[in-house]
């Protein structure tokens, strides 16, 4: 597969994201993998788990992930250390 053959990531509608965050508010901190085409979503403690659950049902889907109650899904830590 060539890079030019890969379609851009589809983002689910904001109304769907808001609906999921409201319905799953008790699961704050969990990751939701959303299939933008069907609107199906899968919960997991991390991205790998949520997408893994989604792959069982929708093996060829491209998932859009959010973390319930947070602005970002993953956290990248870095900085400088004294040598």
Secondary structure, 3 states (H helix, E strand, C coil): CCHHHCCCCCCCCHHHHHHHHHHCHHHCCCEEEEECCCCCEEEECCHHHHHHHHHHHCCCCCEEEEECCCCCCCCCCCCCCCC
